[in-house]
Amino acid sequence: MKIVIARPHNISQVADMINDPRLTPLAASLPASVPFVGPEAQERSRGTKFAARLGANELGFGPSPLAIKAMQDAASEAWMYADPESYDLRDALADSCDVPPECIVIGEGIDALLGNLVRLFVTNGDAVVTSAGAYPTFNYHVAGFGGTLHTVPYTGDHEDPSRLIAKAREVGAKLVYIANPDNPMGTVHAAREIERMVAAVPDDCLLILDEAYIEFAPEGTAPALSPLDPRVIRMRTFSKAYGLAGARVGYAVCTPSVSSAFNKVRNHFGMSRVSLAGAKAALSDDAHLADTVAQVEKSRARIASIALENGLNPLPSATNFVAIDCGKDGAFARQIVEELGKLGIFVRMPFVAPQNRCIRVSCGPDAEMTLLAAALPEAIKAAQNNT
């Protein structure tokens, strides 16, 4: 049977739908927006595809052939729900991380894990601490569950562990967030600095250590933290180094009690059999991971070289992207982003000053780097003429 749905006749009707009086007061107070404007939306607006997709920190080099084969094989079973316990992947991750399976939580990327964690720990008015300009999706979840967000500035383009802990003590924070390596700047703290931060976490507070880019970081970045330490939860993903951003698979390492608490609120059938199969196969392919890291290192060097050739300053990066200091303010950097977009190159930039003096360029195949090298001088010239 065909279902007929009447379309709204005008913009005011659409607005009435958005401002539905049945919403909770909290929901009604929130903006109907998403933290990022996707490249697909920009392509629809432009009427054409980007030639180089270098803005979302995806892995343009692609996932392991083993992962692709596993997902192809699992596709015939897509009519079935996935195991709600994600047992096979949890078991493989427990072995890889050398922790008990009870300390592993699987979720639909780090984004979903962050949302569920905030839901578990934060209610109306609870204080949460992060860096001004750090990963905005975390802030989105805090607002969505009624938390009060407190921010501290970056120090020298690094998130500042000491400032974060001091602010957490000052406001009585329930959660404090840091990414190491950092997004959007690509900077990194050594393991010993993170270990000192964990040791200083206030009572009744939980440190979220986002390690989405850890596979690209130098030796000595990942701290040796016990999964039984109640002061910290570590979050990692298959979206970056494993090239499975579209599959949406993330995981957390935490105490068994926190892991069990996720079962109170998570979507138990949120994972797909295809995604779980791909992630488990990707985890087993150490050779492909090593090759990916090498390709990213090469691409980072190429991006840095392109920036320097154009009088811009690339920041040292421990991720699969490079933040490039454009030498002026956020308005100038945004103009470069827009001009690159007109030339078919999708990049992004940080949101908050002074980090927004930079543009952020994801690593990618040589062909896309060549397109960037050709477009950047023209984009800079156009930005200079328009600012």
Stockholm file with secondary structure:
# STOCKHOLM 1.0

chainA/1-387         MKIVIARPHNISQVADMINDPRLTPLAASLPASVPFVGPEAQERSRGTKFAARLGANELGFGPSPLAIKAMQDAASEAWMYADPESYDLRDALADSCDVPPECIVIGEGIDALLGNLVRLFVTNGDAVVTSAGAYPTFNYHVAGFGGTLHTVPYTGDHEDPSRLIAKAREVGAKLVYIANPDNPMGTVHAAREIERMVAAVPDDCLLILDEAYIEFAPEGTAPALSPLDPRVIRMRTFSKAYGLAGARVGYAVCTPSVSSAFNKVRNHFGMSRVSLAGAKAALSDDAHLADTVAQVEKSRARIASIALENGLNPLPSATNFVAIDCGKDGAFARQIVEELGKLGIFVRMPFVAPQNRCIRVSCGPDAEMTLLAAALPEAIKAAQNNT
#=GR chainA/1-387 SS CCCCCCCCSSHHHHHHHHTCTTSCHHHHHSCSCCSSCCHHHHHHHHTSCCSEECSSCCCTTCCCHHHHHHHHHHHTTTTSCCCTTCHHHHHHHHHHHTSCGGGEEEESHHHHHHHHHHHHHCCTTCEEEEETTSCHHHHHHHHHTTCEEEEECCBTTBCCHHHHHHHHHHHTCSEEEEESSCTTTCCCCCHHHHHHHHHTCCTTCEEEEECTTGGGSCTTCSCCCCTTCTTEEEEEESSSTTCCGGGCCEEEECCHHHHHHHTTTSCTTCSCHHHHHHHHHHHHCHHHHHHHHHHHHHHHHHHHHHHHHTTCEECCCSSSEEEEECSSCHHHHHHHHHHHHHTTEECBCCSSTTGGGEEEEECCCHHHHHHHHHHHHHHHHHHHHHC
#=GC SS_cons         CCCCCCCCSSHHHHHHHHTCTTSCHHHHHSCSCCSSCCHHHHHHHHTSCCSEECSSCCCTTCCCHHHHHHHHHHHTTTTSCCCTTCHHHHHHHHHHHTSCGGGEEEESHHHHHHHHHHHHHCCTTCEEEEETTSCHHHHHHHHHTTCEEEEECCBTTBCCHHHHHHHHHHHTCSEEEEESSCTTTCCCCCHHHHHHHHHTCCTTCEEEEECTTGGGSCTTCSCCCCTTCTTEEEEEESSSTTCCGGGCCEEEECCHHHHHHHTTTSCTTCSCHHHHHHHHHHHHCHHHHHHHHHHHHHHHHHHHHHHHHTTCEECCCSSSEEEEECSSCHHHHHHHHHHHHHTTEECBCCSSTTGGGEEEEECCCHHHHHHHHHHHHHHHHHHHHHC
//
